Amino acid sequence: MALTPGQARRFYDRFGRAQDLQAFYEDRAIGELLAHASFPAARSVFELGCGTGRLAATLLARELPADARYLGADISGTMTCLSRARLHGFGRRAQVIRADGTMRFPVADGGWDRFLAVYVFDLLSAQDARAAVAAALESFAAAAGEIPDRQWPAGPAAPLAVPPARTNR
Ligand SMILES: C[S@@+](CC[C@H](N)C(=O)[O-])C[C@H]1O[C@@H](n2cnc3c(N)ncnc32)[C@H](O)[C@@H]1O
């Protein structure tokens, strides 16, 4: 069910670390993701809706190269705090920011070569889902050294150039 950013923030601010109890059904799908997304070859990972940082901790501890960077973003202040605390030990490799509901995200120098959103798209409006996909494609194009086709996607979901100053840190 789609939630507005405000509804999502209020719900997940209350839900907090109970999110980790969803592992019983999430972990099978996450296992497939880990098996097929070539994380050992990744340089930079962005995760939308990072929740408590559970997947990020696994990636940083076991999957990503030591010099790979991770940025998580979440609309919930509670989730942002929980994930920051969980990832504290990874130092500058990991950063978590508060999303502002605009689907505009900072792009790493050279782009993000992995863009994750795990159990998040079902919560987004169609417009926000399109915007998130557009942001991911923009980032992949930057990572691949290509100039993205700015004609795609047409319509309101094309907030492609992403100045870092637009996010809440
Ligand atoms: C079902 S939880 C999944 C959390 C985590 N990915 C996991 O698998 O454990 C959805 C997460 O997305 C976040 N979220 C929902 N709408 C969002 C939005 N518009 N922007 C950023 N984060 C959002 C919620 O705060 C929550 O942490």
The ligand as a Tripos MOL2 file, in Angstrom:
@<TRIPOS>MOLECULE
LIG
   27    29     1     0     0
SMALL
NO_CHARGES

@<TRIPOS>ATOM
      1 C1          9.5060   -2.0690    4.8290 C.3       1 LIG1
      2 S1         10.7550   -1.0060    5.4450 S.3       1 LIG1
      3 C2         12.2100   -1.7860    4.7260 C.3       1 LIG1
      4 C3         13.4710   -1.3610    5.4230 C.3       1 LIG1
      5 C4         14.7140   -2.0930    4.9050 C.3       1 LIG1
      6 N1         14.9370   -1.8470    3.5050 N.3       1 LIG1
      7 C5         14.5670   -3.5620    5.1660 C.2       1 LIG1
      8 O1         14.4080   -4.3200    4.2090 O.co2     1 LIG1
      9 O2         14.6140   -3.9450    6.3390 O.co2     1 LIG1
     10 C6         10.5870    0.4470    4.4020 C.3       1 LIG1
     11 C7         11.5890    1.5390    4.7210 C.3       1 LIG1
     12 O3         11.4760    2.5520    3.7180 O.3       1 LIG1
     13 C8         11.4500    3.8250    4.3390 C.3       1 LIG1
     14 N2         10.6920    4.7190    3.4610 N.ar      1 LIG1
     15 C9          9.3700    4.7030    3.1710 C.ar      1 LIG1
     16 N3          9.0580    5.6740    2.3160 N.ar      1 LIG1
     17 C10        10.2170    6.3200    2.0480 C.ar      1 LIG1
     18 C11        10.5570    7.4490    1.2180 C.ar      1 LIG1
     19 N4          9.6370    8.0910    0.4900 N.pl3     1 LIG1
     20 N5         11.8510    7.8390    1.1730 N.ar      1 LIG1
     21 C12        12.7930    7.2000    1.9080 C.ar      1 LIG1
     22 N6         12.5390    6.1490    2.7190 N.ar      1 LIG1
     23 C13        11.2630    5.7220    2.7650 C.ar      1 LIG1
     24 C14        10.7930    3.5670    5.6880 C.3       1 LIG1
     25 O4         11.0760    4.5720    6.6340 O.3       1 LIG1
     26 C15        11.3740    2.2080    6.0520 C.3       1 LIG1
     27 O5         12.5940    2.3110    6.7460 O.3       1 LIG1
@<TRIPOS>BOND
     1     1     2 1
     2     2     3 1
     3     2    10 1
     4     3     4 1
     5     4     5 1
     6     5     6 1
     7     5     7 1
     8     7     8 2
     9     7     9 1
    10    10    11 1
    11    11    12 1
    12    11    26 1
    13    12    13 1
    14    13    14 1
    15    13    24 1
    16    14    15 ar
    17    14    23 ar
    18    15    16 ar
    19    16    17 ar
    20    17    18 ar
    21    17    23 ar
    22    18    19 1
    23    18    20 ar
    24    20    21 ar
    25    21    22 ar
    26    22    23 ar
    27    24    25 1
    28    24    26 1
    29    26    27 1
@<TRIPOS>SUBSTRUCTURE
     1 LIG1         1 GROUP 0 **** ****
